[in-house]
Amino acid sequence: MKSFVEVSPDSHFPIQNLPYGVFSTTDNATHRLGVAIGDLILDLSVIAHLFTGPLLKNQQQVFKESTLNSFMGLSPAAWSEARTTIQTLLAHDQPTLRDDCQLRAKALVPQAGAMMYLPAHIGDYTDFYSSLDHATNVGTMFRGKENALMPNWKYLPVGYHGRASSVVVSGTPIHRPNGQTRPKDDEPPVFGPCRLMDFELEMAFFVGGGNTLGTPISVKEAHNHIFGMVVMNDWSARDIQKWEYVPLGPFLAKNLGTTISPWVVTMDALKPFLVDNYTQDPKPFPYLVHDEKYNFNINLEVGIKSAGSKQAGTVCRSNFRYMYWTMKQQLAHHTVTGCNMRPGDLLASGTISGPTEDSFGSMLELSWRGSKTVDIGNGETRKFLQDGDEVVMTGYCQGEGYKVGFGPCTGKVLPAISIN
């Protein structure tokens, strides 16, 4: 498959990918839907009239909206029809766009001159805790190796409801939070800026068509409700979290900001990269069991760029395939009570760590609770993040001569805001 748009082999956005996002340009401030192709964006509002398939000919208005929510709310068959239409329009041997100079000039705009926004209105955000290596590492630090995993961990996908309002798009800076901490266990807590600022390497999926209140989504049908994925940095204030999390879990340590990549890679684009699911022992309850593969070989990397550096130094290389619980299981468990999901809801994986030290997905693990330093290049080291540090996360699947990627997920740590 080849496009008439020139695409570098190192690009995250070949015709095999075609992720969706929301953008504007300097000459048009309207937020509109686009698809990434090479270094360009295909403006779907300009070509909405070309979606003439049986499922979309009466739904063309969804491509003229300012978020993906309405499109996400359509059926998986409609998503596939849209993808086929876009691939056809961008194919090297199709003249509709290629040979219409006026239409092509309007429809294809440079990514370099575009501003990106959250791809959807996120009504609700849930964060899971589904990496066995991460859960084992953190549990070992705080409870010892023999009690690393809580008794429930291998029976259900552990999760909590996060704060949707502070989910931001890549490139948005994040202030170091203020809060209560207890530096010394034998002294009262203190208030001030977080000292143990951390990143968490995660991925997340957007819910497509939802369900009515009281009607669970079965694990067998869950894939029909999963629209696509993004890379996520779920920023974490470790010292604030340590003091506050008992008995109800994360609160202020997590609501300071959650960064996602701007491009949503569809499950159709990820299908060629399916791999075996993680072996689960004990076998889950029947409502969580599915035999079909629903894990993905997605290479993940984290770099830290200090204020004085020109490039980020890599501190982590991980992979989404290390997930113990699948997205289908997460969604089935989330809705087994009848909880109603809506198009645009965001469900995150939790920190993704692998089995080796260089694949740990947080500074908490990389520095092993601050007991050692982490090399970030240029002769600099860290135990946790400093003001001015920019965290750069990337993810991609490697095909034969092409990549299906998510683009960068970046955010810079700004100093804490002074509170009198």
C-alpha positions as CSV (number, residue, x, y, z in Angstrom):
1,M,0.0,0.0,0.0
2,K,1.4,3.4,-1.0
3,S,0.2,7.0,-0.9
4,F,0.7,9.8,-3.4
5,V,1.9,11.8,-0.4
6,E,5.6,11.2,0.2
7,V,6.1,9.4,3.5
8,S,9.5,8.7,5.1
9,P,10.1,5.1,6.3
10,D,10.8,6.6,9.7
11,S,7.5,8.5,9.8
12,H,4.9,7.4,12.3
13,F,2.1,8.2,9.8
14,P,2.2,6.1,6.7
15,I,-1.0,5.1,4.8
16,Q,-1.1,1.9,6.9
17,N,-1.8,4.1,10.0
18,L,-4.1,7.1,9.4
19,P,-4.7,8.2,13.0
20,Y,-7.3,10.8,13.9
21,G,-6.8,14.1,15.7
22,V,-8.2,17.6,16.1
23,F,-6.2,20.6,14.8
24,S,-6.4,24.2,13.8
25,T,-4.1,26.4,11.6
26,T,-3.0,30.0,11.7
27,D,-5.3,30.9,8.8
28,N,-8.2,29.0,10.2
29,A,-8.7,28.9,14.0
30,T,-11.6,26.5,13.8
31,H,-11.0,23.2,15.6
32,R,-11.5,20.4,13.0
33,L,-10.9,16.7,12.4
34,G,-7.8,15.6,10.6
35,V,-5.9,12.4,9.7
36,A,-2.1,12.3,9.8
37,I,-0.3,11.2,6.6
38,G,3.4,11.7,6.5
39,D,4.2,15.3,7.5
40,L,0.7,16.5,6.5
41,I,-2.8,16.5,7.9
42,L,-5.8,15.5,5.8
43,D,-8.6,18.0,6.7
44,L,-11.7,15.8,7.0
45,S,-14.0,18.9,7.0
46,V,-12.9,19.7,3.5
47,I,-13.5,16.2,2.1
48,A,-16.6,15.3,4.2
49,H,-18.6,15.1,1.0
50,L,-16.4,12.2,-0.3
51,F,-17.6,9.8,2.4
52,T,-20.3,8.3,0.2
53,G,-20.4,4.7,1.5
54,P,-23.6,3.1,2.7
55,L,-22.9,3.7,6.4
56,L,-21.5,7.3,6.1
57,K,-23.3,9.0,3.3
58,N,-25.9,10.2,5.8
59,Q,-23.4,10.8,8.5
60,Q,-21.0,13.2,6.8
61,Q,-21.7,15.9,9.4
62,V,-19.5,14.0,11.9
63,F,-16.5,14.9,9.9
64,K,-17.3,18.6,10.3
65,E,-17.4,18.7,14.1
66,S,-14.7,19.9,16.4
67,T,-14.2,16.7,18.3
68,L,-14.2,13.0,17.5
69,N,-17.0,12.1,19.9
70,S,-19.8,11.7,17.3
71,F,-17.6,9.7,15.0
72,M,-16.5,7.5,17.9
73,G,-20.1,6.9,18.6
74,L,-20.7,5.3,15.3
75,S,-20.4,1.5,14.7
76,P,-17.1,-0.3,14.1
77,A,-18.3,-1.0,10.6
78,A,-18.6,2.8,10.0
79,W,-15.1,3.3,11.4
80,S,-13.8,0.7,8.9
81,E,-15.7,2.2,6.1
82,A,-14.2,5.6,6.9
83,R,-10.7,4.1,7.0
84,T,-11.2,2.4,3.6
85,T,-12.4,5.7,2.1
86,I,-9.4,7.6,3.4
87,Q,-7.0,5.0,2.3
88,T,-8.5,5.0,-1.2
89,L,-8.4,8.8,-1.4
90,L,-4.7,8.9,-0.4
91,A,-3.6,5.9,-2.6
92,H,-0.9,6.6,-5.2
93,D,-3.1,5.4,-8.1
94,Q,-6.3,7.3,-7.2
95,P,-6.8,10.7,-8.9
96,T,-9.6,12.2,-6.8
97,L,-7.3,14.1,-4.5
98,R,-4.0,13.6,-6.3
99,D,-5.0,15.3,-9.5
100,D,-7.4,18.0,-8.2
101,C,-4.8,20.7,-7.3
102,Q,-7.4,23.0,-5.8
103,L,-9.0,20.4,-3.5
104,R,-5.6,18.9,-2.6
105,A,-4.3,22.4,-1.5
106,K,-7.3,22.9,0.8
107,A,-7.4,19.3,2.1
108,L,-3.7,18.7,2.9
109,V,-2.0,21.0,5.4
110,P,1.5,20.8,7.0
111,Q,1.6,19.4,10.5
112,A,4.4,21.8,11.3
113,G,2.0,24.7,11.0
114,A,-0.9,23.1,12.9
115,M,-1.9,23.4,16.5
116,M,-3.2,20.1,18.1
117,Y,-6.0,19.7,20.7
118,L,-7.5,17.0,22.7
119,P,-9.1,14.6,20.1
120,A,-12.3,14.2,22.1
121,H,-14.3,15.7,24.9
122,I,-13.4,13.3,27.7
123,G,-16.4,12.8,29.9
124,D,-14.8,10.3,32.2
125,Y,-11.3,8.9,32.8
126,T,-10.3,5.7,34.5
127,D,-6.8,4.6,35.3
128,F,-6.0,0.9,35.7
129,Y,-3.0,-0.9,37.3
130,S,-2.4,-3.7,34.8
131,S,1.3,-4.2,34.4
132,L,2.5,-7.2,36.5
133,D,6.1,-6.1,36.6
134,H,5.2,-2.6,37.7
135,A,2.8,-3.8,40.4
136,T,5.4,-6.3,41.6
137,N,8.2,-3.6,41.7
138,V,6.1,-1.1,43.6
139,G,4.7,-3.7,46.0
140,T,8.2,-5.0,46.7
141,M,9.4,-1.5,47.6
142,F,6.7,-0.9,50.1
143,R,5.7,-4.3,51.4
144,G,8.5,-6.6,50.5
145,K,8.9,-9.3,47.9
146,E,6.7,-11.9,49.6
147,N,3.7,-9.5,49.8
148,A,4.4,-7.5,46.6
149,L,1.0,-8.2,45.0
150,M,-2.3,-7.5,46.9
151,P,-4.5,-10.6,47.1
152,N,-7.0,-9.2,44.5
153,W,-4.4,-8.3,41.8
154,K,-4.6,-11.4,39.7
155,Y,-8.3,-11.8,40.0
156,L,-9.5,-8.4,38.7
157,P,-8.1,-5.4,36.8
158,V,-7.4,-3.0,39.6
159,G,-8.4,0.6,38.7
160,Y,-9.6,4.0,40.0
161,H,-11.6,6.9,38.6
162,G,-9.3,9.7,37.6
163,R,-9.8,13.4,36.9
164,A,-10.9,14.0,33.3
165,S,-10.6,17.8,33.4
166,S,-6.8,17.8,33.8
167,V,-6.2,15.5,30.8
168,V,-4.2,17.6,28.4
169,V,-2.7,17.3,24.9
170,S,1.0,16.7,24.2
171,G,3.1,19.9,24.6
172,T,1.1,21.3,27.5
173,P,3.4,22.2,30.4
174,I,2.7,20.8,33.9
175,H,3.3,22.7,37.1
176,R,4.9,20.9,40.0
177,P,2.1,20.5,42.5
178,N,1.8,21.8,46.0
179,G,0.5,19.5,48.7
180,Q,0.9,17.8,52.0
181,T,3.8,15.4,52.5
182,R,5.4,13.6,55.4
183,P,9.2,13.5,54.8
184,K,9.9,11.9,58.2
185,D,7.6,9.2,59.6
186,D,8.1,10.3,63.2
187,E,7.2,14.0,62.5
188,P,4.0,15.8,61.5
189,P,3.3,16.4,57.8
190,V,4.4,19.6,56.0
191,F,2.9,21.6,53.1
192,G,4.9,22.7,50.0
193,P,6.0,21.8,46.5
194,C,6.2,18.1,45.6
195,R,9.8,16.9,45.9
196,L,9.3,13.5,44.1
197,M,7.8,14.4,40.7
198,D,7.5,11.5,38.4
199,F,6.2,10.3,35.0
200,E,4.3,7.2,34.4
201,L,4.6,5.5,31.0
202,E,1.1,4.4,30.0
203,M,-1.2,3.9,27.0
204,A,-4.9,4.5,27.0
205,F,-7.9,3.8,24.8
206,F,-10.9,5.8,23.8
207,V,-14.3,4.2,24.1
208,G,-16.4,4.2,21.0
209,G,-20.0,3.3,21.2
210,G,-21.1,3.1,24.8
211,N,-23.8,1.1,26.7
212,T,-26.9,2.0,28.6
213,L,-26.9,2.2,32.4
214,G,-27.5,-1.3,33.8
215,T,-26.3,-3.2,30.7
216,P,-22.7,-4.6,31.0
217,I,-20.4,-4.8,28.0
218,S,-19.4,-8.5,27.6
219,V,-15.8,-9.4,27.2
220,K,-16.8,-11.1,23.9
221,E,-18.1,-7.8,22.5
222,A,-15.7,-5.4,24.2
223,H,-13.6,-4.8,21.0
224,N,-16.7,-3.3,19.3
225,H,-16.5,-0.5,21.9
226,I,-12.8,0.3,21.6
227,F,-12.1,3.0,19.1
228,G,-8.3,3.6,19.3
229,M,-5.3,4.2,21.4
230,V,-2.9,7.0,22.5
231,V,0.3,7.2,24.4
232,M,-0.1,8.7,27.9
233,N,2.1,10.3,30.6
234,D,0.1,10.0,33.9
235,W,2.2,12.5,36.0
236,S,2.6,11.5,39.6
237,A,3.6,13.3,42.8
238,R,5.1,10.4,44.7
239,D,5.5,12.1,48.1
240,I,2.0,13.5,48.1
241,Q,0.6,10.1,47.1
242,K,2.5,8.3,49.9
243,W,0.8,10.5,52.5
244,E,-2.7,10.7,51.1
245,Y,-3.5,7.4,49.5
246,V,-4.6,5.5,52.6
247,P,-7.4,4.5,52.7
248,L,-9.0,5.7,49.4
249,G,-6.1,5.7,46.9
250,P,-4.7,8.4,44.6
251,F,-6.2,11.9,44.8
252,L,-4.1,15.1,44.5
253,A,-1.0,13.2,43.5
254,K,-2.7,12.3,40.2
255,N,-5.0,15.2,39.4
256,L,-2.3,17.7,38.6
257,G,-2.2,16.6,34.9
258,T,-2.3,13.7,32.5
259,T,-0.8,14.1,29.1
260,I,-1.9,12.2,26.0
261,S,-0.5,12.1,22.4
262,P,-2.7,14.1,20.0
263,W,-3.2,11.3,17.4
264,V,-5.6,8.4,18.1
265,V,-4.4,5.2,16.3
266,T,-7.3,3.0,15.4
267,M,-7.6,-0.7,16.3
268,D,-7.8,-1.5,12.6
269,A,-4.4,0.0,12.2
270,L,-3.0,-2.0,15.1
271,K,-4.5,-5.4,14.1
272,P,-1.3,-6.5,12.2
273,F,0.6,-6.2,15.5
274,L,-1.5,-8.5,17.6
275,V,0.5,-10.8,19.9
276,D,-0.4,-13.5,22.4
277,N,-2.1,-12.3,25.6
278,Y,-0.2,-12.5,28.9
279,T,-0.6,-15.9,30.5
280,Q,-3.0,-15.5,33.4
281,D,-2.8,-17.7,36.5
282,P,-5.2,-18.3,38.2
283,K,-7.7,-18.3,35.3
284,P,-10.0,-15.3,35.6
285,F,-13.7,-15.5,36.3
286,P,-15.7,-16.4,33.2
287,Y,-16.9,-12.8,32.6
288,L,-13.2,-11.8,32.0
289,V,-12.2,-14.8,29.9
290,H,-11.5,-14.4,26.1
291,D,-9.4,-16.6,23.9
292,E,-8.7,-14.3,21.0
293,K,-5.5,-12.3,21.0
294,Y,-6.0,-8.7,22.2
295,N,-2.5,-7.7,23.1
296,F,-0.2,-5.6,20.9
297,N,3.5,-5.3,20.1
298,I,3.9,-1.6,20.6
299,N,7.5,-0.3,21.3
300,L,7.5,2.4,23.9
301,E,10.3,4.7,24.9
302,V,10.8,7.5,27.4
303,G,13.4,10.3,27.3
304,I,14.2,13.2,29.6
305,K,15.4,16.5,28.2
306,S,16.9,18.8,30.9
307,A,16.6,22.5,30.6
308,G,20.2,22.8,29.3
309,S,20.1,19.9,26.8
310,K,19.4,19.9,23.1
311,Q,18.0,16.4,23.0
312,A,16.4,13.9,25.4
313,G,18.3,11.1,26.9
314,T,16.5,7.7,26.8
315,V,15.7,6.3,30.3
316,C,13.2,3.6,29.4
317,R,12.4,1.2,26.6
318,S,9.3,-0.9,27.3
319,N,6.4,-2.5,25.3
320,F,2.7,-2.7,25.6
321,R,2.8,-6.4,25.2
322,Y,3.8,-6.7,28.9
323,M,0.3,-5.9,30.0
324,Y,-1.2,-8.6,32.2
325,W,-4.9,-7.5,31.7
326,T,-6.1,-6.8,28.2
327,M,-8.2,-3.8,27.2
328,K,-11.2,-6.1,26.6
329,Q,-10.9,-7.4,30.2
330,Q,-10.6,-3.8,31.5
331,L,-13.7,-2.7,29.7
332,A,-15.7,-5.8,30.7
333,H,-14.8,-5.4,34.3
334,H,-15.5,-1.7,34.3
335,T,-19.0,-2.3,33.1
336,V,-19.9,-5.5,34.8
337,T,-21.9,-3.5,37.3
338,G,-23.8,-1.9,34.5
339,C,-21.7,1.3,34.6
340,N,-22.5,3.3,31.4
341,M,-19.6,4.2,29.1
342,R,-19.9,7.1,26.6
343,P,-18.1,7.9,23.4
344,G,-14.9,9.7,24.3
345,D,-14.4,8.1,27.7
346,L,-10.7,7.4,28.3
347,L,-9.4,4.2,30.0
348,A,-5.7,4.0,30.8
349,S,-3.4,1.0,31.2
350,G,-1.5,2.0,34.3
351,T,2.3,2.2,34.2
352,I,3.8,-0.2,31.7
353,S,7.0,-1.8,33.0
354,G,8.9,-4.7,31.5
355,P,11.0,-7.4,33.2
356,T,14.4,-5.6,32.9
357,E,15.6,-2.5,34.7
358,D,15.8,-0.5,31.5
359,S,12.1,-1.2,30.8
360,F,10.8,0.2,34.1
361,G,8.1,2.8,33.3
362,S,8.6,5.4,36.1
363,M,11.4,7.1,37.9
364,L,10.2,5.5,41.1
365,E,11.3,2.2,39.7
366,L,14.2,3.4,37.6
367,S,15.8,5.0,40.7
368,W,14.3,2.3,42.9
369,R,12.6,4.7,45.3
370,G,15.5,7.1,45.0
371,S,18.2,4.7,46.1
372,K,20.2,5.2,42.9
373,T,20.6,7.7,40.1
374,V,19.3,7.5,36.5
375,D,21.6,8.7,33.6
376,I,19.7,11.1,31.3
377,G,22.7,11.9,29.1
378,N,25.1,14.9,28.8
379,G,26.6,13.9,32.2
380,E,23.4,14.5,34.1
381,T,21.5,12.2,36.4
382,R,18.2,12.2,38.1
383,K,16.4,10.4,40.9
384,F,13.1,12.2,40.2
385,L,12.2,15.0,37.8
386,Q,13.5,18.6,38.2
387,D,11.9,21.8,37.1
388,G,12.6,22.4,33.5
389,D,12.8,18.7,32.6
390,E,10.8,17.8,29.5
391,V,9.5,14.2,29.4
392,V,9.3,12.8,25.8
393,M,7.3,9.6,25.3
394,T,6.9,7.8,22.0
395,G,5.3,4.6,20.8
396,Y,5.2,2.7,17.5
397,C,4.7,-0.7,15.9
398,Q,7.3,-1.8,13.4
399,G,6.0,-3.2,10.1
400,E,7.9,-4.3,7.0
401,G,9.4,-1.1,5.8
402,Y,7.0,1.2,7.7
403,K,6.0,2.2,11.2
404,V,2.5,2.7,12.8
405,G,3.2,5.3,15.5
406,F,1.5,7.7,17.8
407,G,3.8,10.7,17.4
408,P,5.3,12.4,20.5
409,C,3.7,12.7,23.9
410,T,5.6,15.5,25.6
411,G,5.4,17.8,28.7
412,K,7.7,20.1,30.6
413,V,7.8,20.4,34.4
414,L,7.3,24.0,35.5
415,P,8.0,25.3,39.0
416,A,5.3,25.1,41.6
417,I,3.0,28.1,41.9
418,S,3.6,30.0,45.1
419,I,0.8,29.7,47.6
420,N,0.7,32.2,50.5
